[in-house]
Amino acid sequence: MEQFKTFQDVRAYLITLEQWFARPIVAGEHPTLHVNGVQGREVINGIQREDYLFSACGNFILPSREHGLSFSGNWQHLKGIYALKSSRNPGKAVHVYWVLEKAKLPDGLEFVADPRKSKKKGHYLLCVTTGMRVDELRAKLLWVADRMSVIRDAQVAL
């Protein structure tokens, strides 16, 4: 087991591992669900409607490689999203939740480079690859969140 003295040590170590995916989250919010809905955005069972491709009835999530929960896949993208979250939430800590690419994901979920934002390299989506009920996706997103590592109040680290 290694002990890291600075975040730069951690950063250098992660580069030797594999692809990782991270989400900056304001303290008090959930890393994969939208518990507190954003004004003007519909949230169904903790899942923001614009994040995934919902069926017409709203009870099912359809497979799509163009929809999913946003993640950063490199330091530049992560720093940009972190800065945005910090500026919109002054005085609140922003934590960074992250997971390695090789981590086992529940069946029906996969990380995909965002095809709509090809200019913004480093933006990934946690996509649904097989259709499922909304409550099934919620359970899978909770499962992912339970296995994510966290860097609390990441201001110093980034």
C-alpha positions in Angstrom: 0.0 0.0 0.0 1.3 3.4 -0.9 0.9 6.6 1.0 0.5 9.9 -1.0 1.9 13.1 0.4 0.3 15.4 -2.2 -2.6 15.3 -4.6 0.0 15.5 -7.4 1.3 12.1 -6.1 -2.3 10.7 -6.5 -2.6 12.2 -9.9 0.7 10.7 -11.1 -0.4 7.3 -9.7 -3.8 7.4 -11.4 -2.2 8.1 -14.8 -0.4 4.7 -14.4 -3.7 2.9 -13.8 -6.5 3.2 -16.3 -9.3 5.5 -17.4 -11.3 7.0 -14.6 -14.6 8.9 -14.5 -15.4 11.7 -12.0 -18.4 13.9 -11.1 -18.0 17.1 -9.0 -21.0 17.2 -6.6 -22.1 20.0 -4.3 -22.0 19.0 -0.6 -25.4 17.6 0.4 -26.3 16.3 -3.1 -26.3 12.7 -4.3 -23.5 11.6 -6.7 -25.8 9.8 -9.2 -29.4 10.9 -8.4 -31.1 14.3 -8.5 -32.7 14.3 -5.0 -33.3 18.1 -5.1 -34.7 18.9 -8.5 -33.4 21.8 -10.5 -36.0 24.4 -11.3 -37.4 23.9 -14.7 -36.1 20.3 -15.1 -38.3 17.3 -14.6 -37.0 14.6 -12.2 -38.6 11.2 -12.2 -37.7 8.9 -9.3 -34.4 10.8 -8.8 -33.5 10.7 -12.5 -33.4 13.9 -14.5 -35.6 13.5 -17.6 -33.0 15.2 -19.9 -30.2 12.8 -18.8 -31.8 9.7 -20.2 -34.1 8.7 -23.1 -37.4 8.0 -21.5 -40.3 6.1 -23.1 -43.4 8.1 -24.0 -45.2 6.9 -20.9 -42.2 7.8 -18.7 -42.0 4.4 -17.0 -39.0 3.0 -19.0 -35.5 4.1 -20.0 -34.6 3.3 -23.6 -31.1 2.3 -24.6 -29.1 5.3 -26.0 -25.4 6.0 -26.4 -26.3 9.7 -26.7 -27.9 10.1 -23.3 -26.7 9.4 -19.8 -25.3 10.8 -16.6 -22.3 13.2 -17.2 -18.8 12.3 -16.1 -15.4 13.8 -16.6 -12.7 11.6 -18.0 -9.7 13.9 -17.8 -8.2 16.5 -15.5 -8.9 19.5 -17.7 -12.6 18.6 -18.1 -12.9 17.8 -14.4 -11.3 21.2 -13.4 -13.7 23.1 -15.7 -16.8 21.4 -14.4 -15.6 21.8 -10.8 -15.0 25.5 -11.4 -18.5 25.8 -12.8 -20.1 24.0 -9.8 -18.1 26.1 -7.4 -19.0 29.4 -9.0 -22.7 28.5 -9.0 -22.6 27.4 -5.3 -20.5 30.0 -3.4 -19.6 29.0 0.1 -20.5 25.3 -0.4 -17.9 22.5 -0.6 -17.8 20.6 -3.8 -16.8 16.9 -3.6 -15.4 14.9 -6.4 -16.8 11.3 -6.8 -14.9 9.0 -9.0 -14.7 5.5 -10.3 -12.2 3.5 -12.4 -13.2 2.4 -15.9 -12.5 -1.3 -15.0 -14.9 -1.1 -12.0 -17.7 -3.6 -12.5 -20.9 -1.7 -13.6 -24.3 -3.2 -13.3 -25.6 -5.0 -16.4 -27.2 -2.5 -18.8 -24.8 0.4 -18.0 -21.7 1.5 -19.8 -19.4 4.6 -20.0 -19.3 6.1 -23.5 -17.5 9.2 -24.8 -20.2 11.8 -25.4 -20.7 11.8 -29.2 -22.5 15.2 -29.1 -19.6 17.0 -27.5 -16.7 15.6 -29.5 -15.0 19.0 -29.3 -15.0 18.7 -25.5 -12.8 15.7 -25.1 -13.0 14.2 -21.7 -16.8 14.3 -21.4 -18.4 10.9 -20.9 -21.9 9.5 -20.3 -23.0 6.7 -18.1 -25.4 5.2 -20.7 -28.1 2.7 -20.6 -27.4 -0.1 -23.1 -30.5 -2.2 -22.5 -34.0 -1.0 -21.8 -35.2 -1.0 -18.2 -37.8 0.3 -15.9 -37.0 3.7 -14.2 -36.9 2.1 -10.8 -34.3 -0.4 -12.1 -32.1 2.4 -13.4 -32.5 4.2 -10.0 -31.3 1.0 -8.2 -28.3 0.6 -10.5 -27.3 4.3 -10.1 -27.5 3.9 -6.3 -25.3 0.8 -6.7 -22.7 2.8 -8.7 -22.8 5.6 -6.1 -22.1 3.2 -3.3 -18.9 2.1 -5.0 -17.6 5.5 -5.9 -14.6 7.0 -4.1 -14.8 10.6 -3.0 -12.4 13.5 -2.6 -14.1 15.7 0.0 -14.0 19.5 -0.6 -11.7 19.0 -3.6 -10.8 22.7 -3.9 -7.3 22.1 -2.6 -6.8 19.0 -4.7 -7.8 20.6 -8.0 
